[in-house]
């Protein structure tokens, strides 16, 4: 039997808007993935949990407007441990369309703004992970 | 109106028989909270209502029609826009603009750090949050800059924070006013400091447990009202708006608000105060959501239920205590990033609900708020939306114009019953502090998140521009950007403050606060001295964390 896709979800920083990330967590588990909601995580703690739990995907949400700063910090924390490429990295939250490209340039693989159907996130995870394992 | 109910019933059956011959369009004929909606309402639906008992006159029990005898014929509701970003100076400029555009009350949207009562240099990375979601107010210096030159002796200010920050932020404001020669005894305004918002709506970082947050909220109420330090201040605002944003319905919204108020009332009674010492200053902040008539009925039912709750349980003597005073904010969660101009229309309908429901003050959202904080252009449009209601539509010329509508009256009654049932359910779960600690309330919120998603993704809940009438290619509006130097400016402000203040005095006052926390006394008197002496938000609230510990939230995804 195939191993379930494992996803770590967390909130970086202080932004307490939790509706989005819990909604996504439920949608991903309904789609057959295993999700771990880590709440607020300091970034070192997040990397540690991601490695320990051997997840395939890391997702986080920012609703405070500090999405660019936190995206940079998350990528840096992963790079510092040399494990950036071990994970598919996703961000969700409230940010303008014009920031999607900068977020991707920072190194986020999947960028999901307000109004995204959760099915789009599920599809993205499946297709990206499939193409990655193909490359391996 | 004279009614012959027997004849009416016969005619109703005749109409029903005829109507059933006609096909009905596809649709879900239920209110947002799930109350089945008949095709038609008639006197038969309200025949058990007693006008004086259930509806009555505005300004008189049970206050269904409004809390003042003259409502908007006396004065319009207050236009109060929730606003803040960047630095206190920039927010001050925005407040001046809003004031010039006709705003009649201020409301401070604070950044994450201020809301949670942290300093931006407490640990690395968090300076990213400075000024992002609201105005940074970490000390008396920030507050001074925020209200500089504004007529705070005449215009009320709402300080929107958590119970963690409430005592410090409120006394900071009082101390700024005093420096400007305005006594706190005369100040008008509100501290939101809502326990359930802090827990259910926005999960808090670095908060103490719910019981201690309740203590802090009640310390502030006690200080302002029974201790008479700021008797005209609203020391708490039960912000059901924020819980509603999570996806719960109108019934849960009001029930949670009432249960939250009960927790505060019971805590203050247990301290030995009498109900009449404080209850008249408790106020609420409600949502105006999608379901037009249900929201209007909700406001009417909420007023009646507050009256009923106080009369049945607490029996205050002051008639003002029974008046359910509330601010309304149109529903941010109903706004869409897709086709954002549609948000102007949504907001206008929701503002009309609030006005037909008899709110005391109103915030209208800006159309760009599903994307960023509002631009000047967008916020001016939002203010104009209220001004059109006031000056052009005539809706404020008569009190409670929907009273007597068979539908609205039947819905008001139905909501009243359902809200009361859910309120009792929260009590069964142990009341709000226990229901937070046990995770029960988080479970209720999470259930709502999932239900809304399923309904929106299945199309059961239509959202124009998102799951119907979708436009493929869109030109997004320009995003409002926060000053990128905000963090630098605020860190400098803090550093300068710490250099210039009397640090020995701050240290000895912090020790005094430790003693007060350990002995479970009211923190306000010493916190007021601390904020005057230039202690920062984070320094003060770290004492709470140190003495009471951090709360480990019972959240399960």
Interface residues (C-beta under 8 A of the other chain):
Chain A: X9 X12 X13 X14 X15 X16 X17 X18 X19 X21 X22 X23 X25 X26 X27 X35 X37 X39 X40 X43 X63 X64 X65 X66 X69 X70 X73 X94 X95 X96 X97 X98 X99 X113 X114 X115 X117 X118 X119
Chain B: X111 X112 X113 X116 X118 X125 X126 X128 X129 X132 X133 X202 X203 X204 X205 X206 X245 X246 X247 X336 X337 X338 X370 X371 X372 X373 X445 X446 X449 X450 X452 X453 X457 X463 X465 X466 X467 X476 X479 X482 X553 X555 X556 X557
